[in-house]
Amino acid sequence: MKFLPLYGSIVKYLRATLFLLPILILIVYLGILYLVLGYADNVLFDPHQALVVSFFVALSLSPIAALEYKLEYDVIELESEIPIYLAALENAVRSGLSLPQALIESSKFTKRLGRDVGRIVSAMWAGVPISKALKASSYETPLLTVFKDFLKVLITSGEEIYKSIGDFRESTETIVGYMRKLRQGTKSYIVSIYMVLIVYVVTTAIFIHFFVQPLAEEAVETPILSFVDANAITALCIYGALMEAVINGVAVSYFTGSRYMSALIHTLFLLYPSLIIYTIILYM
């Protein structure tokens, strides 16, 4: 029974490590460039190096984006199963089963939540105190905490309070339904990631190909245009796409009420094609 609290700690430290991964990889790469290979200070304004840096950052963001999406998906599934579990629990108690038996039988009607409740009941039967047994859960959210507190009241009351199960079930159905509508209503924020980044990439790609590169070629023969640094402009456009994608992913995750940075997965869906487009422009 010590595994599940440990599981939560492992996920916590894993998230922290994966969030630091892009910074660590970037530091290592820059260290190799400057200290080992001896590149100049302005190497980051080379568009080819900007592409390499951006690809490294995108690759290092992939594990945390996948983990955050999975965690958010699991939490949504767990919370959506609470009303189903409570309905089964109410019927089981009304049929005359004891509360421990009803808790176990009701677990059969759910997939993820049933496993957590089964662990809680098993811990209690093994002699673990209720307060510690209730920690035998994979995730912690406000709704799941309220659900576990309700189970604690049921277990410790010693009275037939099955009627309150129905009231609590109706309340959770309202909360889960509201959260579902909130996610559906905020899908426009997800669309905004795609629209903003698509417009940015298309605009900058046209700007680089039809303006910056020809102007740089003219600057070779025209001294008055020598101030034009096509490489720096192109590199800044590439870095802009990277920053735009990451910041939008974090912002969308926050404004849609996600418990995790799940929108980063959508960021990567557009970031990789964007970098490929810049690569094609540079090597055409």
C-alpha positions as CSV (number, residue, x, y, z in Angstrom):
1,M,0.0,0.0,0.0
2,K,3.0,2.3,0.1
3,F,3.3,2.2,-3.7
4,L,0.5,4.6,-4.6
5,P,1.6,7.6,-2.5
6,L,5.1,6.8,-3.9
7,Y,3.5,6.8,-7.4
8,G,2.3,10.3,-6.8
9,S,5.8,11.4,-5.7
10,I,7.4,9.7,-8.7
11,V,5.0,11.6,-11.1
12,K,5.7,14.9,-9.3
13,Y,9.5,14.5,-9.7
14,L,9.2,13.1,-13.2
15,R,7.2,16.2,-14.3
16,A,9.8,18.5,-12.7
17,T,12.6,16.7,-14.5
18,L,10.9,16.7,-17.9
19,F,10.1,20.3,-17.6
20,L,13.8,21.1,-17.0
21,L,14.9,18.8,-19.9
22,P,14.7,21.5,-22.6
23,I,16.8,23.9,-20.5
24,L,19.4,21.2,-19.7
25,I,19.7,20.1,-23.4
26,L,20.0,23.7,-24.5
27,I,22.7,24.4,-22.0
28,V,24.6,21.2,-23.0
29,Y,24.3,22.0,-26.7
30,L,25.5,25.6,-26.2
31,G,28.4,24.4,-24.1
32,I,29.5,22.1,-26.9
33,L,29.3,24.9,-29.4
34,Y,31.1,27.5,-27.4
35,L,33.5,25.5,-25.3
36,V,34.3,22.5,-27.4
37,L,33.9,23.6,-31.0
38,G,34.8,27.2,-30.3
39,Y,32.0,28.9,-32.2
40,A,31.7,32.7,-32.1
41,D,29.2,34.5,-29.8
42,N,26.8,35.3,-32.6
43,V,26.3,31.6,-33.6
44,L,22.8,31.6,-32.4
45,F,21.9,34.1,-35.1
46,D,22.8,31.6,-37.7
47,P,19.5,30.3,-39.1
48,H,20.9,26.8,-39.4
49,Q,21.8,26.8,-35.7
50,A,18.4,28.3,-34.9
51,L,16.8,25.3,-36.6
52,V,19.0,22.9,-34.7
53,V,18.2,24.6,-31.4
54,S,14.5,24.7,-32.1
55,F,14.4,21.0,-33.1
56,F,16.3,20.1,-29.9
57,V,13.8,22.1,-27.8
58,A,10.8,20.5,-29.7
59,L,12.2,17.0,-29.2
60,S,12.9,17.6,-25.5
61,L,9.4,19.0,-25.0
62,S,7.8,15.8,-26.5
63,P,8.1,13.6,-23.4
64,I,6.6,16.2,-21.0
65,A,3.9,17.1,-23.6
66,A,2.9,13.4,-23.9
67,L,3.0,12.9,-20.1
68,E,0.9,16.1,-19.4
69,Y,-1.7,15.0,-22.0
70,K,-1.9,11.5,-20.4
71,L,-2.3,12.9,-16.9
72,E,-5.0,15.2,-18.0
73,Y,-6.8,12.5,-19.8
74,D,-6.6,10.1,-16.9
75,V,-8.0,12.7,-14.5
76,I,-10.9,13.5,-16.8
77,E,-11.7,9.8,-17.1
78,L,-11.5,9.4,-13.3
79,E,-13.8,12.3,-12.5
80,S,-16.3,11.3,-15.2
81,E,-16.7,7.9,-13.5
82,I,-17.6,9.3,-10.1
83,P,-21.3,9.6,-10.8
84,I,-21.4,6.1,-12.4
85,Y,-19.7,4.7,-9.3
86,L,-22.0,6.5,-6.9
87,A,-25.1,5.2,-8.8
88,A,-23.8,1.7,-8.5
89,L,-23.0,2.2,-4.9
90,E,-26.4,3.5,-4.1
91,N,-28.1,0.5,-5.7
92,A,-25.8,-1.9,-4.0
93,V,-26.5,-0.5,-0.6
94,R,-30.2,-0.4,-1.2
95,S,-30.1,-4.1,-2.2
96,G,-28.9,-5.0,1.3
97,L,-25.1,-5.4,0.8
98,S,-22.8,-4.2,3.6
99,L,-20.8,-1.0,2.8
100,P,-17.5,-2.8,2.2
101,Q,-19.2,-5.3,-0.1
102,A,-21.0,-2.5,-1.9
103,L,-17.8,-0.6,-2.4
104,I,-16.2,-3.6,-4.0
105,E,-19.2,-4.5,-6.1
106,S,-19.6,-1.0,-7.4
107,S,-16.0,-1.0,-8.5
108,K,-16.9,-3.4,-11.2
109,F,-18.9,-0.8,-13.0
110,T,-16.0,1.6,-13.5
111,K,-12.5,1.1,-14.9
112,R,-10.1,3.6,-13.5
113,L,-12.0,4.8,-10.4
114,G,-12.8,1.2,-9.5
115,R,-9.1,0.3,-9.2
116,D,-8.5,3.2,-6.8
117,V,-11.5,2.4,-4.6
118,G,-10.4,-1.3,-4.6
119,R,-7.0,-0.3,-3.3
120,I,-8.6,1.9,-0.6
121,V,-10.8,-0.9,0.6
122,S,-8.0,-3.5,0.5
123,A,-5.8,-1.2,2.6
124,M,-8.6,-0.8,5.1
125,W,-9.1,-4.6,5.4
126,A,-5.3,-4.9,5.9
127,G,-5.6,-2.7,9.0
128,V,-4.4,0.6,7.5
129,P,-6.1,3.6,9.1
130,I,-8.8,5.2,7.0
131,S,-6.9,8.5,6.7
132,K,-3.9,6.7,5.2
133,A,-6.0,4.2,3.2
134,L,-7.7,7.1,1.4
135,K,-4.3,8.2,0.1
136,A,-4.1,5.0,-1.9
137,S,-5.2,6.9,-5.0
138,S,-3.3,7.6,-8.2
139,Y,-4.4,11.3,-8.6
140,E,-5.4,14.2,-6.4
141,T,-7.9,16.8,-7.7
142,P,-10.5,18.8,-5.8
143,L,-13.4,16.7,-7.0
144,L,-11.6,13.4,-6.2
145,T,-10.7,14.8,-2.7
146,V,-14.3,15.5,-2.1
147,F,-15.3,12.1,-3.3
148,K,-12.8,10.4,-0.9
149,D,-14.0,12.6,2.0
150,F,-17.5,11.4,1.3
151,L,-16.3,7.8,1.3
152,K,-14.7,8.5,4.7
153,V,-18.0,9.8,6.1
154,L,-19.8,6.7,4.8
155,I,-17.3,4.3,6.3
156,T,-17.0,6.0,9.7
157,S,-20.7,6.9,10.2
158,G,-22.0,3.4,11.0
159,E,-25.5,4.5,10.0
160,E,-27.6,3.8,7.0
161,I,-27.0,7.0,5.1
162,Y,-27.5,5.6,1.6
163,K,-30.0,8.3,0.9
164,S,-27.2,10.9,1.0
165,I,-25.4,8.9,-1.7
166,G,-28.1,9.8,-4.2
167,D,-27.8,13.5,-3.3
168,F,-24.1,13.4,-3.6
169,R,-24.3,11.6,-6.9
170,E,-26.6,14.3,-8.3
171,S,-24.2,17.0,-7.2
172,T,-21.2,15.3,-8.8
173,E,-23.2,14.7,-12.0
174,T,-23.8,18.5,-12.1
175,I,-20.1,19.2,-11.5
176,V,-18.9,16.7,-14.0
177,G,-21.4,17.9,-16.6
178,Y,-20.3,21.5,-16.1
179,M,-16.7,20.6,-16.5
180,R,-17.4,18.8,-19.7
181,K,-19.3,21.8,-21.1
182,L,-16.4,24.0,-20.0
183,R,-13.9,21.9,-22.0
184,Q,-16.2,21.9,-25.0
185,G,-16.7,25.6,-24.7
186,T,-13.0,26.4,-24.5
187,K,-12.0,24.4,-27.5
188,S,-11.7,27.7,-29.4
189,Y,-8.5,28.3,-27.3
190,I,-7.1,25.1,-28.9
191,V,-8.1,26.4,-32.3
192,S,-6.3,29.7,-31.5
193,I,-3.0,27.8,-31.2
194,Y,-3.3,26.4,-34.7
195,M,-4.6,29.6,-36.3
196,V,-2.0,31.9,-34.7
197,L,0.9,29.7,-35.4
198,I,-0.2,28.9,-39.0
199,V,-0.6,32.6,-39.8
200,Y,2.8,33.4,-38.2
201,V,4.6,30.6,-40.1
202,V,3.0,31.4,-43.4
203,T,3.7,35.1,-43.1
204,T,7.3,34.7,-42.0
205,A,8.0,32.0,-44.6
206,I,6.8,34.4,-47.4
207,F,8.7,37.3,-45.8
208,I,11.9,35.3,-45.7
209,H,11.7,33.7,-49.1
210,F,10.4,36.7,-51.1
211,F,11.9,39.6,-49.2
212,V,14.8,38.8,-46.8
213,Q,16.7,36.4,-49.1
214,P,16.5,38.6,-52.3
215,L,17.3,41.7,-50.2
216,A,20.4,39.9,-48.8
217,E,21.5,39.0,-52.3
218,E,21.1,42.6,-53.4
219,A,23.1,43.8,-50.3
220,V,26.2,42.0,-51.6
221,E,26.3,44.3,-54.6
222,T,24.7,47.4,-53.0
223,P,26.7,48.9,-50.2
224,I,23.8,50.9,-48.9
225,L,22.0,47.6,-48.1
226,S,24.9,46.1,-46.2
227,F,23.1,46.6,-42.9
228,V,20.6,43.9,-43.8
229,D,21.5,40.8,-41.9
230,A,19.3,38.1,-43.5
231,N,20.7,35.4,-41.3
232,A,19.8,37.2,-38.1
233,I,16.3,38.0,-39.4
234,T,15.7,34.4,-40.4
235,A,16.9,33.1,-37.1
236,L,14.7,35.5,-35.2
237,C,11.7,34.3,-37.2
238,I,12.5,30.7,-36.3
239,Y,12.9,31.5,-32.6
240,G,9.7,33.4,-32.8
241,A,7.8,30.4,-34.0
242,L,9.3,28.3,-31.2
243,M,8.4,30.9,-28.5
244,E,4.9,31.4,-29.9
245,A,4.2,27.7,-29.9
246,V,5.4,27.1,-26.3
247,I,3.8,30.2,-24.8
248,N,0.5,29.6,-26.5
249,G,0.5,26.0,-25.3
250,V,1.1,27.0,-21.7
251,A,-1.5,29.8,-21.9
252,V,-4.2,27.6,-23.5
253,S,-3.7,24.9,-20.8
254,Y,-4.2,27.6,-18.2
255,F,-7.2,29.4,-19.6
256,T,-9.0,26.1,-20.4
257,G,-8.8,25.1,-16.8
258,S,-6.5,22.1,-17.4
259,R,-4.9,20.6,-14.3
260,Y,-1.8,19.9,-16.5
261,M,-0.1,21.5,-19.5
262,S,-2.0,19.2,-21.9
263,A,-2.1,21.8,-24.7
264,L,1.6,21.3,-25.3
265,I,0.7,18.3,-27.3
266,H,-1.2,20.5,-29.7
267,T,1.8,22.9,-29.8
268,L,4.1,20.1,-31.0
269,F,1.7,19.0,-33.7
270,L,2.3,22.4,-35.3
271,L,5.8,23.1,-34.2
272,Y,7.4,20.2,-36.0
273,P,5.8,21.0,-39.4
274,S,6.7,24.7,-38.9
275,L,10.3,23.9,-38.4
276,I,10.2,21.6,-41.5
277,I,8.9,24.5,-43.5
278,Y,11.7,26.7,-42.4
279,T,14.2,23.9,-43.2
280,I,12.8,23.6,-46.8
281,I,13.1,27.4,-47.2
282,L,16.7,27.5,-46.1
283,Y,17.8,24.6,-48.2
284,M,15.9,25.3,-51.4
